[in-house]
Amino acid sequence: MTEGYKVAGGDRLGKTIVFAKNQAHVEFIEQRFNIAYPEYGGEFARVITHVTTYAQSLIDNFSQPEKAPHIAISVDMLDTGIDVPEVVNLVFFKMVRSKSKFWQMIGRGTRLRPDLFGPGEDKRDFFVFDFCGNLDYFSQDLPGSEGSLQKSLTQRLFESRLGLVLALDGAGVERPLREATATWLHEIVAGMNLDNFLVRAHRQQVETWVSADRWAAVTKEDAAEILEHLAGLPSTVRDPDEVAKRFDLLVLRRQLAQLEGDAVAAERIRETIQAIAAALLPKRSIPSVAEQLQLLDEVAGDEWWVDVTLPMLEVMRLRLRRNKQLTPEDLDSLAAMLIASGGDQQVDLAWVTQRAGALGPFIRSLVGLDRSAANEAFAAFLDQSTFSVEQVRFIALIVDELTANGMMEPTRLYESPYVDHGHVDVIFPNDFVVIVDILREVNAHAIPTGAA
């Protein structure tokens, strides 16, 4: 979890197979993982053996890049035959004495996978964690590695927001923006579970900064302590949408560059946005592009950027995370949302263009939906009567997906993870139509009023 290859901008361990000794061993490994990482609710790492109920369903989910489980703990069942190109970590937690079988197991990681780590960032190798001396036994000298040292997107966001708080304090400007940024930092720390063994080692700092009042004033010395002890720790407050986080990071970098007078960085970010808009302009055959040619033309030009302020940039980011009806004027003022990759890295314009099917839903897909707005959409429904724990958990799954993706088609209710918890018609025998109507209303709010 700390040194394996990561995906989703470094925020999630890549697909991993743990080769264990026997059934008791796999169950023990799963138990220990769930104790160490309670925030994953027992779904991240799963036992997959011949005696596992619905083993094939778990394998099918493991074969899907975005679906849990992301760690498959197995005895023999996944040693051969399984073909998941996304596998980037192999953990040998048993002794293997058959050379042919050993290389078959190694083969689970050898399939290449284009764009696994992002557009143009292909899978080229994989990690082998050998805890039982198999490489020595077979006299194999694989190239060594210290493991993954990348900073996750969440850590980079945390560090950038902390930098923004310090910069705003130093300049003495934009108090509302400063307070909102500090609130986000506090929520991340408040979500750090001391039952997680990585968090437990920094208990003192977590308990200090879990107080909201403590964020009212942050000194440079405080910031150094926070960066050293808290910035990289896991939190139950997570946004699984990699593209949304890249967009957030892009906005933060633009805000910091503007605040600090870094004209070079500010221009580079602006040029990235303008390049995407310019690439979309010739795609007149795409209906949503044809409808927004004027907007794209303005974004590709320079005038819109002349008076861009820090609050304007923040409003852009926040407004479209809410489940509120968008207007064409919103889209005009939020043109920078045409970014589908974060930071100041070179973007794959074709990758962005393919995802621009409809401008409103496209933007919603970039930034997701604010969790409070998703909860608000179901509040009246949940308040109208008493629901079982099973029903409340089912709604929580829907809220999670809306928070991550911004929209959700009702047909998703018949797919995993929803069917893993039972058929929606059975769980909600009298309220299924209401749930569908709520989802359709949420989706409709992503379409600008007045749009064709």
VENJORA-V801106 format. One line per field, one symbol per residue. ss: DSSP state (h for helix, s for strand, l for the rest). phi: phi as a letter, one per 40 degrees, with the letter a starting at -180 (. if undefined). burial: + if it has 9 or more other ideal C-beta (glycine too) atoms within 8 Angstrom, else -. A space follows every 50 residues. Layout:
ss=???
phi=???
burial=???
This chain:
ss=lllllssllllsslssssslllhhhhhhhhhhhhhhlhhhllllssslll llllhhhhhhhhllllllllssssllllllllllllssssssllllllhh hhhhhhhhhlllslllllllllslllsssslllhhhhlllllllllllll llhhhhhhhhhhhhhhhhhhhlllhhhhhhhhhhhhhhhhllllllhhhh llhhhhhhhllhhhhhlllhhhhhhhhhhllllllllllllhhhhhhhhh hhhhhhhhhhllhhhhhhhhhhhhhhhhhhhlllllhhhhhlhhhhhhhh llhhhllllhhhhhhhhhhlllllllshhhhhhlhhhhllllllllllhh hhhhllllhhhhhhhhhlllhhhhhhhhhhhhhlllllhhhhhhhhhhhh hhhhhllllhhhhhllllhhhllhhhhllllhhhhhhhhhhhhhllllsl ll
phi=.cbccbbfggcbdcdbbbcbcaccccccccccccccbcccggbcbbcbbc cccfdcccccccccdccccbbbbabgcbcbgcbbdccbbbbcbacbbbcc cdcccdccbcccacfcbhdgbccbaacbbbcbgcccccfbbcdcacgcbc ccdccccdccccccdccccccgbfddcccccccccccccccccccccccd cbddccccccccccccabcccdccccccbbdbccbccbbccccccccdcc cdccccccccgcccccccccccccccccccdcccccdccdcbdcdccccc cbcdccbcbdcccccdccdccccbccbdcdcccbcccccbbcgbccbccc ccdccbdacccccdccbgbddccccccbccccccacbcdccccccccccd ccccbgaacdcccbbcccccbhcdcccbcbbdcccccccccccccccccg cc
burial=---++++++++-++++++++----+++-++--++-+++++---++++++- -+--+-+++-++----+++++++++-+++--+-+++++++++++-+---- ++-+++-++---+-++-----++--++++--+-++-+----------+-- -++++++++++++++++++----+--++-++++++++++-+++--+--++ -++-++--++---++--+----+-+++-+++-+++---++++++++++++ +++++++++--+--++-+++-++++++++++-+--+-++++++-++++++ ---+-----++++++++++++++--+++-++++++++++++++---+++- +++-++-+++++++++++++--+++-++--++-------++++++-++++ ++++++++-+-++---+++-+--+--++---+--++-++++++-++++-- --
